């Protein structure tokens, strides 16, 4: 019978996948928010305000996705 315990690398892989998923959800939210603003045909100034609010969230979501993917890769390489 095989030992079913998780190694630290398995935990690293799954945690990285979860973090990447959260980042992906954030990116989809940013895309939806900008698409909604574009469909509303906002004036240039209002569109700029929307984009300025979405940009930090977009960068944060991208950072989370990259960190999560790095965790997955490190877990696979070292595991």
C-alpha positions, 0 to 999 in steps of 0.5 A: 500500500502506498503512503498517501501523505503529501510532501512539501512539494505537493503542497507547494504545487497545489498552493501555487495552483490556487494562487494562480487561480485567484490571479486568473479570477482577478484578471477576468474581473478586470477584463469584464469591468473594462468591457462593461465600461466600453459598452457603456460608451463612457466619455473619455474622462470617465473611461480614464477614471475607470481604467485608472481604478482597474489598473492596480487590480490588474497588476496585482492579479497578474503578480498573483498569477506569476507568483503562483505559476512560479510556485508550481514550477519550483514544486515540480522541479524540486519534487 
